Amino acid sequence: MTIDEPPQSTTGSTTGAGDGARGAPRAFIVANVLPRWVSDFNPVSTQLVEAGYDVTLYVSAPDPRGAGWRSTDAVGAVRRRVAPEVQVEFLPYSAVSVAPVAFLRNLLLALRLGRRHPDALFILWTSIPILTWGPALRLLRRQVLYMVTGLGPVFASTSTNTRRRFIVERVERFLFRTKRCRILVHNRDDKAFLCGTYGLPDDRVVVTGGCGVDPAEFPFAPLPTDATDGADRVPIVLVPVRLLVDKGVLDAAEASKRLAARGVVHEMWFTSNLDPTHPTALTADDLDRITRSTSTVRFLGYQSSLVDLYRQCDVVCVPTYFPEGLPTALLEAASMGRPIVTCDNVGGRDFIRDGIDGLVVPPRSPDQLAEALGRMLTRPEDAERMRLSAHDRFLEGYTKQAMLDLTVATIETLGFAVATRSESGRSVG
């Protein structure tokens, strides 16, 4: 066996925590934010438990001063949704950045676990876990599933931080150029980038349909009507994105202003909290300026669930040009049968076919965004046709179960037996 060849099987006993004992196979998951892992990939850790794995989930410590996903309340609220057999451990940072001391502690933890558990499966999700844990596991030649669910701002075409990108590219090249890993991405553009930039074989990078959505959690529903909600009902455009400039928030607000100027009655609702840790985050002053100048816009703040808001809205708008994997909001909207307007961006264009499943406009184009929203609000026959098409497309390969099936199949190509309920027959690639 060469140093980069995966073992024939790692489904038997594994080395215990330093005592040499043999027991259940081990899986270590390093996920930056617990609420996001639970929302997006909780079935993966549950499946590993059901397959007999001893699972430890490492997540960043909650931030007592934070809001939204990072807050202590949000972390506490989702903890009960993690399978009770999964051991949850907190890492020495709060998911925003990693100080040198915290980086060293993560490196030492990765080295210790990698040495003690040579047959374990390691799953690293998002850039901080990949960059802090990956090098140690690569040097120890461990089996790793990298979940690159979005390239992030460091690879944005507008990024001026070339030194940071240079470093990240060199580290990722080192991590990914081994047969002992697999890489999950959420769109074909990201796969083409990774394979082309790092010279990876096609079968090492696997595209899933985003993180998937459970159609039972986001059930298909009829659109609201005046007959059911009152004759004076105002149509609602829902914008379920983080309050960042590169999520298109300013473009959407401007589109709402232009739409109102054209006489199209509506309200536009934004559903996230301020995030002062992000370089393109809006400020409280920005929100105040927008609401004073645009009477149709409302900022609702962080929402633990969007189901009721999806049910109330007439159109979902995702105007992002952020380099993410595949916006989950698009899948949630399709699952619930909401007409969709989005931008021509990585991920979104993998799912929404312009004029078929929704309307796709160029990014940073408030006028074209307003035109598309106006079409959805004033031409109900178009909105109905496209929302039904998007729902059918969602069911064909973008559900939570489809994501789980493909993730399990990918893990099994590393030599781990994980599938226990049924064989999906879904191809990997």
N, C-alpha and C positions, 0 to 999 in steps of 0.2 A: 504494500500500500504506500502510495506517495503521500507527502505531507498534506496535500490539498484534496485528497480523495476522502469522501465521507465514509464512515464505517458502514458495514453491511446492515447493521441494525443497532439501534440504541433503545430498544423497547424492553430490555431486561432490567436487572438491578443496576443501581447506580451507587456511587460512593456516598456514604452518609456525610453529615456536616462535620468532617474532620476526624471521625472516629473509625472510619473504614467499614462501617456497617453497610449491609446490602439490603435494599428495600425497594420501594416504588420508584419508577423513573421520575426524574426531576425536571421541572420547567421553571425558568426564571424569566419574568416579564418586567421590563423597565419601561414605564410609561410616564410621560412628563406630568400629566395632570389627571388625577383620579376621575373626576366627573366626566372628562372627555373620553377616557378609556371606557368607562361604564356606558356612556351614551353610544360610542362608536363600535367598540370591539369586545364588550362584555361576553358575548357568546363564545369567543375564542377561549378565554380562561375557563369558562364553564365547561366547554367541550373537553378541554384537557383534563379537568377534574373527573368528568364522566368516563374518560378513557383510562383512568387509574393513575394519573400523574399527581405528584406532590408539587403544588404550584405556589410560588411566592411572587407577589406582585409588588414591585418597588415603584413608588410614586414620589413626586416632590412634596415637600411639607406644605400644608395650607398656610396662606398668608393672612394673619389676623386683620391686617389693614386692607386686604384685597377685596375685590368685588367680583361678581360673576363666578366663573368656573374656579378661580383660585381661592375663593373665600373659605374660611373655616366652616361656615354654615353649609355651603354647597358640598364640600367634601364630606361633612358629617351626614348630609341628607342622602347621598348616594352609596355610602358605605354598606348599607343593609342590602343593596341590590347585588353586591358581589357574593358569589357562592360562599357559604360559610366555611368550606374546606380550604378556600384560598387565604393564605397568610398575607396580610397587607403590611408593608414596611415603608417608612418615610425616609426619603433621601435628604441630605443636608443642604437643600436649597429650595427656593420658592417658585420655581418654574419660569422665572423671568430671565435670570442670568446666573452664571456659575462663577463665583469668586475663586481665586487660585486655591485657597485652602479647601473649599468644597470640591473643586475639581480633583485635587489630590486624594481626598477621602473617597470619592467615587472610583477613581482609578485603583486604589488599594482594595476596595470592596470587590470590584470586578476581578482583579487578580486573585483574591482569596477564593471567591466562589468558583472561578474558572479552574483553579488548581484542585479544589476539593471535589469538584463535580465534572470530571472530564467527559462523561457521557450525557450530560444534561443538554436540554434544548434552551437556548437563550433567544428571547424575542425583544428587540429594541425598537421602540416606537417614538418617532419625532427626532429632530436634529440633536437636541442636547444629549439624550441617552445614547444616540448613535455615535456622536463624537467623543463622549466621555467614557463610555464603556467599550466601544468597538475596538480601539487599538489594543487593549489588554487581551480581549478575547481572540483577536486575530493573531497576536503573538503566541497565544496558548493553543492555537489551531482548534478552537471550539466551533461547534455547529451553531450558526446564528441566522435567524430570520430578521432582516432589516425591513421595517415598515416605513417606507419613504412616502408618506401620504400627501406630499406637496413639497416642491423644491424650496419654497420659502423666499423671503425678500433678498437673501444673499445672491440668488441667481436671477433676480429681476433684471430686465434689460436696462432699467433706469438706475440701477444701483451704481453708486459711485465708490463703494467700498471694495475696490479691486483687490486690495491686500487680503481682506477677509475671504473673498471668493477664492483667491489663489490658494490659501491655506486649506479651506474646506475641500476644494477639488483634490488636493494632494492627499489629504486624509482619506477621503472617500475612495479614491483610486486604490489606495493600499487596502482598505477594508473590503471592497467589492470584488477585487480580482483574485478570488479563491473559489474553488469548487465547494468549499465547506459553508457556503452561505447561499441564501436566496433573498431576493429583493422584491417587495410588493410595492407597486405604485397604483395610482388611481386614474391614470389616463395614458393614452398612447403617445402623446407628446413627451411626457416625462420618461417613458420607456425608451423612446428614440434618442432622447438626450443622454440618458445614462449609458445606453449601449454604444452610442457614437462617441461620447466624450471619454469613456473609460475602456472602450474596446471589449465590452462584455458580450458573451454569447447570448443569443436570443432567449434561450430557455432559462437563464438565470434571473431574468426580470419578468415578473408576472403582473399583468394588469387585472385588477378587480374593478367591479362597477361601484367605485367609491367604498364607503364603509357600510353601505346598505341601509335600508330602512325596513322596519317591521310593518307590513300593511295592517296588522291588527292594532298596532299602536297609533298609526296614522290612517284611519279608515276612509275609504272613498266616500264622498258626500256630495249631494247636489249643491249647486251654487245658490247663495242667498238671493231672494227675490223680494220685490216690494210687497207681494201678496203675503209672504210669510213674516216679513220684518217691518212692515208698515210702509205706507205710501210715501212718507217723507224720508225714507232711508237714503243715506249717502253712500255711494260705492266706496269701497276701501281697497287701496293698494298697499299690500304688506311688503315691507323690506326687511327680511330677517337676516341681517348681516351685522358684523361688528362695526362699531362707529370709528372707522378708519377712512382716511382719504382714498387709499388704494382699494378699498372695498366699494368705492363709487358712491359714498353717502352724499357728498356734495353734488355730484352729477344727478342723483335721484331727486334731491331737494330742488335743484334748479329745474329739472324736468317737470316736477309737480307745479312749480310756479308758472312755467310756460303752458302747461296743460290747463291750469285755471284761467290763464289769460285768454285761452281759446274758447272758454265757456264750458269746458268739460267738468262737471261737478264731481268731486271726489275728495277723499282724505288719504293722506299717505302716512302710514304708521311704521316707525322704526322700533326694533325690539331688542336693543342691546344696551349695555352700560358703557360708561366712559372707561378707557383703559390707558391711563397716563404712562404706562411702561412701554407702549409701542411708539416707534418714531413717527408714524403718520397718524397718530390718534387725534381725534377731535377733542376740543376742550369744552368746558362748560360755557365759556364765552361764545364759542362757535355755535353751540346749540341755541343759546339765547338769541344770537344774531339771526340764525335761520328761522326760528319760530316767530320773531318779530317781523321779518320781511316776507315770510311765506305762511299765510294763515291756514293753508291746507295741511301742514306738516305737524305731526305729533310724535314725540319721543316717549316711549312707554317704559324704558328701562329694561333691566335684565328680566327675562322670563324663564322660569324653570321648566315650563312646557308651552309649546306653541300650538297645540292641537286646537284649542278654542279659537285662537286668532286666525289660524288657517280656515277654520270653518266659517268665520265671520267675513273673510275677505273675498273680493271679486277677482283680484289679480295678485300674483306673487312676482316681485321684481328683485332680481339678484344682479346688480350692476357692477360686480367686482371685476377688477383687472389685476388683483393680487395673484401671484403664482402659486395657487393652491392645487390640491389634487382633483377633487370633484366636490363642489359645494353640496353638503348634505341637505341644505334648504331646498335645492332643486328636486331631490328625491322625495323629500317630505311633501312638497307641493304636488308632485306628480302622484304620489300615493293617495293623497286626499282629493285629487282631481281638480286642482286649481290651475287656471291658465297662467302661463309662465312667460315672462320677458326677462332676458338675460343678455350678457355681453359676449362677444366673440373672444373667449378666453380659454386657456388650457382647462380641461376638465369639463366645463360647461358645454363646449362644442362637441365633446364626445357623446354627450347625452341628448342635448336638445338639437334637433334638426330644424333649421329655420323654415318657418311656414308649415311645418308638419307637426312637431311636438310643442311648438312655442315660437316666439319671435326672438331673433338674435340680432343685436345691433353692435356697431363698433364701440369699443370702450371710449370713455371720456367724450361722449357725444350726447349731451343733454337734449338737444333738439330731436335727434332720432329716437332717443329713449322716450321722449314725450309722444312722438308719433306712434310708436309701438304700443305704449300704454293706452293712448287714445283709441287705437284700433281695437284692443281687447275690451275696452269699456263700452264702446259704441257699436260694435259689430258682434252681437252675441252668437251668431251662427259660426263665425270664425273661432271665437273663444271656445265654444262647445266642441267643435271638431278637433282642435288642437289639444284640449285638456284630455279628451278621451284617448287620443293617440299617445300622449305622454304617459298616461296611466298604463296602457297596454305595453309600452316600451319598458316602463319600470318593472312590471311583473315578469318580463322576459329575462331579466338578468341583473337587476339592481336591488333586489330585496336583501334583507339581512341574512336570510338563509343562503342565498346565492353567494354572498361574501364569505360566509362561514365555510361553505363547501369548497370554494376555491382556495381559501387560506389553509384549510386542512389538507387538501390535495398537495399544496405547495410544501407544507411541512413534511409530508410523507416522502417527498422526493429527496429529503435529507436523511431518510432512513428511520424516521419515527413513525410508529403506529398510533394514529390519533382517531381516525374515523371509527365510531362505534355504533351509530344509529342506522346508517344506510350509506350505500355508495352512490354518490351523485352522478357519476359518469361524466362530470364536467371536465373538459380538457384544460390543461394548464398552459398558459402562454400569453 
